């Protein structure tokens, strides 16, 4: 009798019987201090401490409109919904996440390659 494949353990589960704070098992910032890039040292320290960073006006309002339009297109596209990279809510049947969206969408692919985004990710 064949056994079922084992699933990898989710180190950061997002669902469970109750909410709980889970300590990080991996660093937030992987680069060494002083690594060149668009972030100031203080911003990286805040990112390392808080686990997120906000960047005001990273993209223009027109770009946001185009990204929202593409997102609306993606969540209504049956091919995206059927793709294993799309995570669909069991009850509402709404798309919750789309992994590798930069490979599915040229619009998000261009955003991922944009130096304003890629430079921060690289740093």
C-alpha positions in Angstrom: 0.0 0.0 0.0 1.4 3.4 -1.0 1.6 6.0 1.7 0.4 9.6 1.2 3.1 12.2 0.5 4.1 14.1 3.5 3.5 17.9 3.6 6.2 20.2 4.7 5.7 21.7 8.1 4.4 25.3 7.9 6.8 27.2 10.2 4.4 30.3 10.1 0.9 28.9 10.1 -1.8 31.6 9.5 -4.8 29.6 10.7 -5.6 27.6 13.7 -8.1 27.3 16.5 -6.9 30.5 18.1 -4.6 33.4 17.3 -1.2 33.3 18.8 2.1 35.2 18.4 4.7 33.0 16.7 8.3 34.0 17.0 10.3 34.3 13.8 12.6 31.4 13.0 14.4 33.2 10.1 15.9 36.7 9.9 13.8 39.5 8.5 16.8 41.3 7.0 19.4 39.0 5.4 21.9 41.6 4.2 24.9 42.8 6.2 24.8 46.3 7.7 26.1 48.8 5.2 25.0 46.8 2.1 24.3 49.5 -0.5 20.7 50.0 -1.6 17.8 52.4 -1.3 17.0 51.8 2.3 18.7 53.9 5.0 20.3 52.0 7.9 17.5 53.2 10.3 14.8 51.9 7.9 16.5 48.5 7.9 16.7 48.5 11.7 13.0 49.3 11.8 12.2 46.5 9.3 14.3 44.0 11.3 12.5 45.0 14.5 8.9 45.3 13.1 9.0 42.7 10.3 7.5 45.2 7.8 8.4 48.4 6.2 6.3 51.1 4.5 7.6 53.3 1.7 5.5 56.3 0.9 4.8 56.9 -2.7 6.8 54.0 -4.0 4.5 53.8 -7.0 2.5 56.6 -8.5 -1.3 56.8 -8.2 -1.6 55.9 -11.9 0.5 52.8 -11.4 -1.7 51.8 -8.4 -4.8 52.1 -10.6 -3.2 49.9 -13.2 -2.1 47.3 -10.6 -5.6 47.3 -9.1 -7.1 46.7 -12.5 -4.8 43.8 -13.1 -5.6 42.4 -9.7 -9.3 42.6 -10.5 -8.6 40.8 -13.8 -6.6 38.1 -12.1 -9.2 37.2 -9.4 -11.9 36.8 -12.0 -9.8 34.8 -14.5 -10.8 31.1 -14.3 -7.3 30.0 -15.4 -5.8 31.8 -12.4 -8.4 30.3 -10.0 -7.6 26.8 -11.3 -3.9 27.4 -11.0 -2.3 25.6 -8.0 -0.6 28.9 -7.1 -3.9 30.5 -6.3 -5.2 30.0 -2.8 -9.0 30.0 -2.6 -11.0 30.5 0.6 -13.0 27.3 1.2 -16.1 29.1 2.4 -16.3 32.3 0.3 -14.5 30.8 -2.7 -12.6 34.1 -3.0 -9.0 34.1 -4.0 -6.9 34.9 -0.9 -3.4 34.7 -2.4 -1.6 34.1 -5.7 1.9 32.8 -5.4 4.4 33.7 -8.2 2.1 36.4 -9.4 5.1 38.0 -11.2 5.2 34.9 -13.4 1.5 34.8 -14.1 1.0 38.5 -14.8 3.2 40.7 -17.0 2.0 43.7 -15.1 3.2 42.4 -11.8 6.3 40.9 -13.4 7.3 44.4 -14.5 6.7 45.7 -11.0 8.9 43.0 -9.5 11.7 43.9 -11.9 11.3 47.7 -11.3 14.4 49.0 -9.6 12.2 50.8 -6.9 11.1 47.3 -5.8 14.0 45.0 -6.9 16.6 47.3 -5.3 14.9 47.1 -1.9 14.4 43.3 -2.2 18.0 42.9 -3.2 19.2 45.0 -0.3 
